Amino acid sequence: MAKKDYVFRYKLEPKKEAVYPDPLLEMIRAQLENILNIVIPLEGQREVRIDGFKLLRDRERAYKIFTNEQGLGDFLQECYL
């Protein structure tokens, strides 16, 4: 039997203006934004709203994922980090 390969293709959106000048931070922020646009994170069975992240190298500083005009919407009632 021949092994089949499947191609996953998706439309690339026009490049948005960067939120952070640091390319590493912007890459992480953009990836998290894209993931959170298609999944709902859970803690156990409870839905959680993620709006930021920290880097392991600097746990004192928090970074926003979404800009002020963006957001996750009202589908989650509680906010946990």
C-alpha positions, 0 to 999 in steps of 0.5 A: 500500500502506498502511503498518502500525503495530505496537504494542509493549506490556508489563506494567509491574511495580510500582515498586521502591524506588529504589537511588539518591536521585538521579533521573538515577542511578536512571533509568540504573540501572533502564534498565540493569537492565531491558536486562540482564534480557533480553540478554547483553552481548558483547565480541567473541564473549565474554560479559561480566558487567556489574554497574555503570556510571560517568558520563562527568562523573564517571569516578572513581565507580562505581555498582551496577546490581543490589542485593545480593539481585539479580544476573545469576545464574550464567549467566556464568562470568567478570566483566569491566568 
